[in-house]
Amino acid sequence: MDDPESRVTEEVRQTADAIGRMEIRGAATIADAAARALRDQAEASAAETPDALRAELRAAARVLHDTRPTAVSLPNALRYVLLNADGTTAEDVRAAVATSVAEFRDRLENAQSDLGRVGANRLRDGDTVMTHCHSTDVLACVEAAVEQGKELSAIVKETRPRMQGHITARELDEMGVDVTLIVDSAARRYLNDVNHVLVGADSIAADGSVINKIGTSGLAVNARDRGTPIVCAAQTIKLHPDTLTGHTVDIEMRDESEVIDDETAADIGDPTVLNPAFDVTPPRYVDAIVTERGQYPPESIVTLMRELFGEATVEPWVE
Ligand SMILES: O=C(COP(=O)(O)O)[C@H](O)[C@H](O)COP(=O)(O)O
């Protein structure tokens, strides 16, 4: 049998490239794109036996998996689809993959709107929120509150170096929220003017730590110091099962060119440039984690993780 790796489709490779380059970004959006890519791999495959098709799907999953290491929604999506790729013929497996991808995407969408309704309960008419990066889970909370007739304002951190705050500003503006944009270092100055800090998550660890865009932990410490509640909006697909057994979450280091161009770097003596994409906020700085299952104090999230994943998980893309 030839190498299943060689039969990974161009479309799957393009999706993986787009995730790596951050054209597809944000934990929930990455999960959705990865699930769709597996469905497309199954549809395009010429495999004639279930084993050959499953080997091809595992190879495609590995290509998708090896793009960005921090958002656990990516492996959680791949696991969901691969563990449901059952069937005694290749056709059966293809159909099972299509069904599980559709189910997964429905769950993602429903989870986000359920979570949005929970998060919206925390927001009152006239409140101001501060945001960091761009999180579709956070925006679902704001959108649900706006739909309930609440008028909201937002102070949006631009989020260097990739400026995802600009996407947040545009989407909040489209919802009718009054938006003020600030540079990241101005956050502390304005924390007394906001009622809530709202952030998303790429992963949540078993101890309740929130792994999110770099700068979240500093923002949370400052918010605690100022007495401003900090809420993390995160669907349960952000729960990191490996942390139940003591593993830590990898923090992605990105290219220095996102921070400074070669010419400017040369001009200032070519310093070492570090560009971590995410950081870890300890649970003591987070007031609540809002999920589609309700709101949890961070320290109790482990109970939900055990309920959803048991004690151990498998990595079905490994040969
Ligand atoms: O940190 C980021 C995005 O980082 P990047 O831009 O590097 O992917 C977002 O806060 C989370 O992914 C949650 O997003 P969502 O709520 O949409 O899943």
PDBQT file of the ligand as one rigid body, heavy atoms in Angstrom, charges set to zero:
ROOT
HETATM    1  O1  LIG A 401      -6.426  34.052  21.351  1.00  0.00    +0.000 OA
HETATM    2  C1  LIG A 401      -7.278  34.075  20.485  1.00  0.00    +0.000 C 
HETATM    3  C2  LIG A 401      -6.956  34.038  19.032  1.00  0.00    +0.000 C 
HETATM    4  O2  LIG A 401      -5.576  33.899  18.783  1.00  0.00    +0.000 OA
HETATM    5  P1  LIG A 401      -5.059  33.840  17.258  1.00  0.00    +0.000 P 
HETATM    6  O3  LIG A 401      -5.517  35.087  16.587  1.00  0.00    +0.000 OA
HETATM    7  O4  LIG A 401      -3.554  33.761  17.412  1.00  0.00    +0.000 OA
HETATM    8  O5  LIG A 401      -5.628  32.579  16.633  1.00  0.00    +0.000 OA
HETATM    9  C3  LIG A 401      -8.742  34.026  20.855  1.00  0.00    +0.000 C 
HETATM   10  O6  LIG A 401      -8.990  34.758  22.033  1.00  0.00    +0.000 OA
HETATM   11  C4  LIG A 401      -9.119  32.559  21.134  1.00  0.00    +0.000 C 
HETATM   12  O7  LIG A 401      -8.679  31.752  20.062  1.00  0.00    +0.000 OA
HETATM   13  C5  LIG A 401     -10.629  32.391  21.284  1.00  0.00    +0.000 C 
HETATM   14  O8  LIG A 401     -11.269  32.637  20.059  1.00  0.00    +0.000 OA
HETATM   15  P2  LIG A 401     -12.724  31.999  19.757  1.00  0.00    +0.000 P 
HETATM   16  O9  LIG A 401     -13.586  32.421  20.882  1.00  0.00    +0.000 OA
HETATM   17  O10 LIG A 401     -13.144  32.589  18.437  1.00  0.00    +0.000 OA
HETATM   18  O11 LIG A 401     -12.541  30.518  19.711  1.00  0.00    +0.000 OA
ENDROOT
TORSDOF 0
